[in-house]
Amino acid sequence: MSAEAQISTLATASVLSDDRQRTRSNLAASALRFGSLLSFALVLVGFSLTAPYFLTIGNIGNVLGQSAIAGVLAIGLTIVLIAGGSNVVTGGIDLSLAANMGLSSAIYATLIHLGYGDLVAALGAILAGLAIGAVNAAAVVLAGIVPLLATLAVMNVVAGLELVLTQNTVVPASTDFLTAVSASDGFGIPVLAYVLLGFAAIAAAVIQHTPLGLRLYAVGEFPDAARAAGVPLKRLLAGAFVASGLCGGLAGILSVSYLSGSTTGSGEMLLPVVVTALLGSVFSRRLVPTVTGTLISALFIGFLINGFQLLNITSTFVSGIQGGLILIVVSATTLLSKREL
């Protein structure tokens, strides 16, 4: 056999091997996605058979309302995961989101307590969220600090500022606007549920169906190709952290309306937010972070927690399951990524 024939044979074998590898990876990804959706369905069926009033309209609306704050925060984290890459160690991550919400809610409640109106208070909360996002962006993009460490440091600073502002106490806040946001409609569905669905629809339209969203995906998944195409990587990554900060400010407003004041337990929101954003990738077709996947994940976690509450199961067990879900999702997506290389 001539050298040219041998090279041609080896090239053909290599192409066939790559095709088989790609096919196996696609099948594994489909199996993971199908298994996740099946697990969601089984959870709904299981709780509907064992927990009273689980599938009633009122309880479904209650789950949507309770998931609104974590859902908005998780959408912010999803934007960072898209632009920075889904590797939580070297890629995009924002651990300051829960603390961001806590400080934003404290600022909103404090301004209301001092006699300012809802417009000024909301503006203060949103500006605080944007400022925290800008600090994260500067630390990651300008200083070159790994996002995991940068946002961890910012989280501790922001949490300290919240304690200084509130003196580790709950600052009450009550206005007509907050009452309207925390109210329910004639069907018993909270306004917060509509806020979550509306915000998710807007974010999905921008991230998944506009050129801006395509560029964010290109920056996170194919940074070298995006750089060669002239896409401004640093600017888009910085914008993703600022957008995440905006979500933290908005979640702070929702938190004040839900709790009628600030909160001293914002740190407890970090685990649900991280698991919601990471789990959202398994509900997408290509196992990449999407806003719609994050919304489904938020509902999954919300129904899981609600079902355990109806069955009087301790919240410690729920935290263990959330930690286990993070381990499973990260392990599965990492193994699939290695197979594709």
C-alpha positions as CSV (number, residue, x, y, z in Angstrom):
1,M,0.0,0.0,0.0
2,S,1.4,3.4,-1.0
3,A,2.0,6.2,1.5
4,E,-0.8,8.3,0.1
5,A,-3.2,5.4,0.5
6,Q,-2.1,4.8,4.1
7,I,-2.6,8.5,4.9
8,S,-6.0,8.4,3.3
9,T,-7.0,5.3,5.3
10,L,-5.8,6.9,8.6
11,A,-7.7,10.1,7.8
12,T,-10.9,8.2,7.1
13,A,-10.5,6.2,10.3
14,S,-9.9,9.4,12.3
15,V,-13.0,11.0,10.8
16,L,-15.1,7.9,11.6
17,S,-13.7,7.8,15.2
18,D,-14.6,11.5,15.7
19,D,-18.1,10.9,14.3
20,R,-18.6,8.0,16.7
21,Q,-17.2,10.0,19.6
22,R,-19.5,12.9,18.7
23,T,-22.5,10.6,18.4
24,R,-21.8,9.0,21.8
25,S,-21.5,12.5,23.4
26,N,-24.7,13.6,21.8
27,L,-26.5,10.5,23.1
28,A,-25.1,11.0,26.6
29,A,-26.2,14.6,26.6
30,S,-29.6,13.6,25.4
31,A,-29.8,10.9,28.1
32,L,-28.8,13.4,30.8
33,R,-31.4,15.9,29.6
34,F,-34.1,13.3,29.3
35,G,-33.2,11.9,32.7
36,S,-33.5,15.4,34.3
37,L,-36.9,16.0,32.7
38,L,-38.0,12.6,33.8
39,S,-36.8,13.2,37.4
40,F,-38.8,16.5,37.4
41,A,-41.9,14.7,36.3
42,L,-41.4,11.9,38.9
43,V,-41.0,14.5,41.6
44,L,-44.2,16.1,40.6
45,V,-46.1,12.8,40.5
46,G,-44.5,11.6,43.8
47,F,-45.4,14.7,45.7
48,S,-48.9,14.9,44.1
49,L,-49.6,11.5,45.5
50,T,-48.1,12.0,49.0
51,A,-48.3,15.7,49.8
52,P,-51.8,17.3,50.3
53,Y,-52.8,20.2,48.0
54,F,-49.5,19.9,46.1
55,L,-50.9,20.4,42.5
56,T,-53.6,22.9,43.4
57,I,-53.5,26.3,41.5
58,G,-52.9,28.1,44.8
59,N,-49.9,26.0,45.7
60,I,-48.4,26.2,42.2
61,G,-48.7,30.0,42.3
62,N,-47.2,29.9,45.8
63,V,-44.2,27.9,44.4
64,L,-43.8,30.4,41.6
65,G,-43.9,33.3,44.1
66,Q,-41.4,31.7,46.5
67,S,-39.1,30.9,43.5
68,A,-39.1,34.5,42.2
69,I,-36.2,35.8,44.2
70,A,-33.9,32.8,43.7
71,G,-35.0,32.7,40.1
72,V,-34.0,36.3,39.3
73,L,-30.7,35.8,41.0
74,A,-30.1,32.5,39.2
75,I,-30.8,34.2,35.8
76,G,-28.1,36.8,36.7
77,L,-25.7,33.9,37.5
78,T,-26.7,32.2,34.2
79,I,-25.6,35.3,32.2
80,V,-22.2,35.2,33.9
81,L,-21.9,31.4,33.2
82,I,-22.7,32.0,29.5
83,A,-20.2,34.8,29.1
84,G,-17.4,33.4,31.3
85,G,-17.8,29.7,30.5
86,S,-19.5,27.0,32.6
87,N,-16.4,25.9,34.3
88,V,-17.1,27.1,37.9
89,V,-13.4,27.1,38.8
90,T,-11.8,29.0,35.9
91,G,-14.9,30.2,34.1
92,G,-17.8,32.4,35.0
93,I,-19.2,32.4,38.5
94,D,-20.6,35.1,40.8
95,L,-20.7,34.2,44.4
96,S,-21.6,37.7,45.5
97,L,-25.2,37.6,44.2
98,A,-26.9,36.6,47.5
99,A,-24.9,39.2,49.4
100,N,-25.8,41.7,46.7
101,M,-29.4,41.0,47.2
102,G,-29.0,41.4,51.0
103,L,-27.3,44.8,50.7
104,S,-29.7,46.0,48.0
105,S,-32.7,45.1,50.2
106,A,-31.1,46.7,53.2
107,I,-30.6,49.9,51.2
108,Y,-34.2,49.9,49.9
109,A,-35.6,49.3,53.4
110,T,-33.4,51.9,55.0
111,L,-34.4,54.6,52.5
112,I,-38.0,53.8,53.1
113,H,-37.5,53.9,56.8
114,L,-35.9,57.3,56.4
115,G,-38.9,58.6,54.7
116,Y,-37.9,58.4,51.0
117,G,-40.4,57.2,48.4
118,D,-40.3,53.9,46.5
119,L,-38.8,55.5,43.4
120,V,-35.7,56.7,45.3
121,A,-35.4,53.5,47.3
122,A,-35.7,51.4,44.2
123,L,-33.1,53.5,42.4
124,G,-30.8,53.1,45.4
125,A,-31.1,49.3,45.4
126,I,-30.6,49.1,41.7
127,L,-27.5,51.4,41.8
128,A,-26.1,49.3,44.6
129,G,-26.5,46.1,42.6
130,L,-24.9,47.7,39.5
131,A,-22.0,49.0,41.6
132,I,-21.4,45.5,43.0
133,G,-21.5,44.1,39.5
134,A,-19.1,46.8,38.3
135,V,-16.6,45.9,41.1
136,N,-16.8,42.2,40.1
137,A,-16.2,43.2,36.5
138,A,-13.2,45.3,37.4
139,A,-11.7,42.6,39.6
140,V,-12.1,40.0,36.9
141,V,-11.5,41.9,33.7
142,L,-9.0,44.6,34.7
143,A,-7.2,43.0,37.7
144,G,-7.3,39.5,36.1
145,I,-8.4,37.8,39.3
146,V,-10.1,34.4,38.9
147,P,-13.9,35.0,39.1
148,L,-14.3,32.4,41.9
149,L,-11.9,34.3,44.2
150,A,-12.9,37.8,43.0
151,T,-16.6,37.3,43.7
152,L,-15.9,35.5,46.9
153,A,-13.9,38.5,48.2
154,V,-16.6,40.9,47.0
155,M,-19.3,38.7,48.7
156,N,-17.6,39.1,52.1
157,V,-17.1,42.9,51.7
158,V,-20.8,43.3,50.7
159,A,-22.0,41.1,53.5
160,G,-20.0,43.3,55.9
161,L,-21.5,46.5,54.5
162,E,-25.0,45.0,55.0
163,L,-24.2,44.3,58.7
164,V,-22.9,47.8,59.2
165,L,-25.9,49.4,57.6
166,T,-28.5,47.3,59.4
167,Q,-26.6,46.6,62.6
168,N,-27.5,42.9,62.0
169,T,-31.2,43.7,62.5
170,V,-34.2,43.6,60.2
171,V,-35.2,47.0,58.9
172,P,-39.0,47.0,58.3
173,A,-40.5,48.6,55.2
174,S,-44.1,49.0,54.2
175,T,-45.5,51.0,51.3
176,D,-48.4,50.6,48.9
177,F,-46.0,49.5,46.2
178,L,-44.5,46.8,48.3
179,T,-47.9,45.6,49.3
180,A,-49.0,45.5,45.7
181,V,-45.9,43.4,44.7
182,S,-46.4,41.0,47.5
183,A,-50.2,40.6,46.9
184,S,-52.0,37.8,44.9
185,D,-54.5,38.0,42.1
186,G,-58.1,36.6,42.2
187,F,-56.8,33.0,41.5
188,G,-54.4,33.1,44.4
189,I,-51.3,33.5,42.3
190,P,-48.8,36.0,43.7
191,V,-47.7,39.0,41.7
192,L,-44.1,37.8,42.3
193,A,-44.9,34.8,40.1
194,Y,-45.8,37.1,37.2
195,V,-42.6,39.1,37.9
196,L,-40.5,36.0,37.6
197,L,-42.1,34.8,34.4
198,G,-42.0,38.2,32.8
199,F,-38.4,38.8,33.8
200,A,-37.4,35.4,32.5
201,A,-39.2,36.0,29.2
202,I,-37.4,39.3,28.7
203,A,-34.0,37.9,29.7
204,A,-34.5,34.8,27.4
205,A,-35.5,37.1,24.5
206,V,-32.3,39.1,24.9
207,I,-29.8,36.3,25.7
208,Q,-31.1,33.6,23.4
209,H,-32.6,35.5,20.4
210,T,-30.4,38.5,19.8
211,P,-26.9,39.1,18.3
212,L,-25.8,40.2,21.8
213,G,-26.7,36.9,23.3
214,L,-24.9,35.0,20.5
215,R,-21.8,37.0,21.2
216,L,-22.0,36.2,24.9
217,Y,-22.2,32.5,24.0
218,A,-19.3,32.8,21.6
219,V,-17.2,34.5,24.3
220,G,-17.9,31.8,26.9
221,E,-17.7,28.7,24.6
222,F,-15.2,29.7,21.9
223,P,-13.1,32.6,23.2
224,D,-10.3,32.2,20.7
225,A,-12.6,32.2,17.7
226,A,-14.6,35.1,19.1
227,R,-11.3,37.1,19.6
228,A,-10.3,36.3,16.1
229,A,-13.6,37.5,14.8
230,G,-13.1,40.8,16.6
231,V,-15.7,40.3,19.4
232,P,-14.8,42.5,22.4
233,L,-14.4,39.7,25.0
234,K,-13.5,41.9,28.0
235,R,-16.3,44.3,27.4
236,L,-18.9,41.5,27.1
237,L,-17.6,39.7,30.1
238,A,-17.7,42.9,32.2
239,G,-21.2,43.6,30.9
240,A,-22.3,40.1,32.1
241,F,-21.1,40.8,35.6
242,V,-22.8,44.2,35.6
243,A,-26.0,42.5,34.4
244,S,-25.7,40.0,37.2
245,G,-25.3,42.9,39.7
246,L,-28.5,44.4,38.3
247,C,-30.3,41.1,38.9
248,G,-29.1,41.3,42.5
249,G,-30.5,44.8,42.9
250,L,-33.9,43.7,41.5
251,A,-33.9,40.6,43.7
252,G,-33.3,42.9,46.7
253,I,-36.5,44.9,45.9
254,L,-38.5,41.7,45.5
255,S,-37.0,40.5,48.9
256,V,-38.2,43.6,50.7
257,S,-41.7,43.2,49.3
258,Y,-41.8,39.5,50.2
259,L,-40.4,39.9,53.7
260,S,-41.7,43.5,54.4
261,G,-38.2,44.5,55.3
262,S,-34.6,43.7,54.9
263,T,-33.1,40.3,55.6
264,T,-30.2,39.1,57.8
265,G,-30.1,35.6,56.1
266,S,-29.2,36.5,52.6
267,G,-26.2,34.1,52.7
268,E,-28.5,31.2,52.8
269,M,-29.7,32.0,49.3
270,L,-26.3,31.3,47.8
271,L,-26.6,27.5,47.6
272,P,-30.1,27.5,46.0
273,V,-29.0,30.1,43.5
274,V,-25.9,28.2,42.4
275,V,-27.7,24.9,42.2
276,T,-30.5,26.5,40.2
277,A,-28.1,28.1,37.6
278,L,-25.9,25.0,37.3
279,L,-28.9,22.6,37.1
280,G,-30.4,24.7,34.4
281,S,-27.8,23.6,31.9
282,V,-29.1,20.0,31.9
283,F,-32.5,21.2,30.8
284,S,-31.0,22.7,27.6
285,R,-30.5,20.9,24.3
286,R,-26.7,21.2,24.2
287,L,-26.1,21.2,28.0
288,V,-25.2,24.9,28.0
289,P,-26.6,27.5,30.4
290,T,-29.9,29.0,29.1
291,V,-32.4,31.3,30.7
292,T,-35.3,28.9,30.0
293,G,-33.3,26.1,31.5
294,T,-32.7,28.1,34.6
295,L,-36.4,28.9,34.9
296,I,-37.3,25.2,34.7
297,S,-34.6,24.5,37.2
298,A,-35.9,27.2,39.6
299,L,-39.4,25.6,39.4
300,F,-37.9,22.1,40.0
301,I,-36.0,23.3,43.1
302,G,-39.1,25.3,44.2
303,F,-41.4,22.3,43.9
304,L,-38.8,20.1,45.6
305,I,-38.6,22.4,48.6
306,N,-42.4,22.9,48.7
307,G,-43.1,19.2,48.6
308,F,-40.7,18.6,51.5
309,Q,-42.4,21.4,53.5
310,L,-45.8,19.9,52.9
311,L,-44.5,16.6,54.1
312,N,-42.9,18.3,57.2
313,I,-39.4,17.1,56.2
314,T,-36.5,19.1,57.7
315,S,-34.8,21.8,55.6
316,T,-31.4,20.2,56.4
317,F,-32.3,17.3,54.1
318,V,-33.2,19.8,51.4
319,S,-29.8,21.4,51.6
320,G,-28.1,18.0,51.3
321,I,-30.1,17.3,48.2
322,Q,-29.2,20.7,46.7
323,G,-25.5,20.0,47.4
324,G,-25.8,16.6,45.8
325,L,-27.4,18.1,42.7
326,I,-24.5,20.4,42.3
327,L,-22.0,17.5,42.5
328,I,-24.0,15.4,40.0
329,V,-24.4,18.2,37.5
330,V,-20.8,19.4,37.6
331,S,-19.5,15.9,37.4
332,A,-21.8,14.9,34.5
333,T,-21.1,18.0,32.4
334,T,-17.3,17.8,33.1
335,L,-17.2,14.2,31.9
336,L,-19.2,15.0,28.8
337,S,-16.9,17.9,28.0
338,K,-13.8,15.7,28.3
339,R,-15.4,13.2,25.9
340,E,-15.8,15.9,23.3
341,L,-12.2,16.9,23.5
